[in-house]
Amino acid sequence: MISTKGRYALRVMLDLAENAKDAPVPLKDIAERQEISKKYLEILVRDLVKGKMIKGSSGKGGGYTLCRAPESYSVGEIIEQMEGPLKTVACLAEEAADCPRAGHCLTLPLWREYDQLVHDFFYQKKLTDLLAQTKK
């Protein structure tokens, strides 16, 4: 399940893609448009800055901007930045210990296939794809 943190981070990134054309976007403006508390957004943007997805500037005219062009951001990378790996079962996580049942687990192929579908779905979607849908 994708938490509020992941969903709201995606909304922040979309807001920046749409509104940070010429100047940084103040957090209070994002908070108003997205109807998310400024305090909660401060936590989200800190994680997005740490992940080098956005950059912030302080002072008069300060705010946040994307680090790259909107079409280069996938939904999957944004969600994973906030949520961690999108893995269905613990045994497929990168840091998982070797499972003694892996060689004869009848459900493992199912989970691998499902994880690949989820990964491909989210990584094929770009911020610009979502913005284009709202303009239809």
C-alpha positions in Angstrom: 0.0 0.0 0.0 1.3 3.5 -0.8 1.0 5.8 2.2 -0.1 9.4 2.4 3.6 10.3 2.3 4.1 8.8 -1.1 0.8 10.2 -2.5 1.4 13.7 -1.2 5.0 13.7 -2.5 3.7 12.9 -5.9 1.3 15.8 -5.7 4.1 18.1 -4.6 6.2 17.0 -7.6 3.2 17.6 -10.0 2.6 21.0 -8.4 6.2 22.0 -9.0 6.2 20.6 -12.6 3.1 22.7 -13.3 4.0 25.9 -11.4 7.8 26.3 -11.1 8.4 27.4 -14.7 10.1 30.8 -14.0 10.7 30.9 -10.3 10.8 28.8 -7.2 7.5 27.9 -5.7 6.9 28.9 -2.0 5.8 26.0 0.2 2.8 28.0 1.4 1.5 28.2 -2.2 1.9 24.4 -2.6 0.1 23.9 0.7 -2.8 26.0 -0.4 -3.2 24.5 -3.8 -2.8 20.9 -2.6 -4.7 21.3 0.6 -1.9 19.8 2.6 -0.6 21.4 5.9 2.6 23.3 5.5 4.1 21.5 8.5 3.6 18.1 6.8 5.0 19.5 3.5 8.2 20.5 5.3 8.8 16.9 6.1 8.0 15.7 2.5 10.2 18.3 0.8 13.1 17.6 3.2 13.0 14.0 1.9 12.7 15.1 -1.7 15.6 17.4 -1.4 17.7 14.7 0.3 16.8 12.4 -2.7 18.0 15.1 -5.1 14.6 15.3 -6.7 13.9 19.0 -5.8 16.0 21.9 -4.7 15.1 24.7 -2.3 16.2 28.3 -2.0 15.6 30.6 0.9 15.0 34.3 1.2 12.8 36.6 -0.8 11.6 34.8 -3.9 12.7 31.5 -2.4 10.9 28.2 -2.7 11.3 24.9 -4.4 12.0 23.7 -8.0 12.5 20.4 -9.7 16.1 19.3 -10.2 15.3 17.9 -13.7 12.8 18.3 -16.5 9.4 17.0 -15.5 9.4 14.4 -18.3 12.5 12.7 -16.7 10.8 11.9 -13.4 9.0 8.6 -13.2 6.2 8.0 -10.7 8.0 4.9 -9.5 11.2 6.8 -8.5 9.2 9.4 -6.6 7.2 6.7 -4.7 10.3 4.7 -3.9 12.1 7.8 -2.7 9.4 8.3 -0.1 8.3 4.7 0.6 11.3 2.6 -0.1 11.3 -0.4 -2.5 8.0 -1.4 -4.0 8.3 -5.1 -3.1 5.3 -7.3 -2.4 7.0 -9.8 -0.1 10.0 -9.5 2.2 11.9 -12.3 0.5 12.2 -10.2 -2.7 13.7 -7.1 -1.0 17.4 -6.4 -1.8 18.5 -6.8 1.7 16.5 -10.0 2.4 18.4 -13.0 3.7 18.5 -16.0 1.5 15.2 -17.9 1.9 15.7 -21.6 2.4 12.4 -22.3 0.5 13.4 -20.2 -2.6 14.4 -23.3 -4.6 11.0 -25.0 -4.1 8.6 -22.1 -3.3 5.6 -22.4 -5.6 4.5 -18.8 -5.0 7.8 -17.1 -5.6 7.3 -16.8 -9.4 3.9 -15.2 -8.8 5.4 -12.6 -6.5 8.3 -11.9 -8.9 5.9 -11.4 -11.8 3.6 -9.2 -9.7 6.5 -7.0 -8.5 7.7 -6.6 -12.1 4.2 -5.5 -13.2 4.0 -2.9 -10.4 7.6 -1.7 -11.1 6.9 -1.4 -14.9 3.6 0.3 -14.3 5.0 3.0 -12.0 8.3 3.5 -13.8 6.6 3.9 -17.2 4.5 6.8 -16.0 6.1 10.2 -16.0 5.1 13.4 -14.3 4.2 14.9 -17.7 1.9 11.9 -18.4 -0.1 12.7 -15.3 -0.2 16.4 -16.1 -1.4 15.7 -19.7 -4.3 13.6 -18.3 -5.6 16.5 -16.3 -5.6 18.8 -19.3 -7.9 16.4 -21.4 
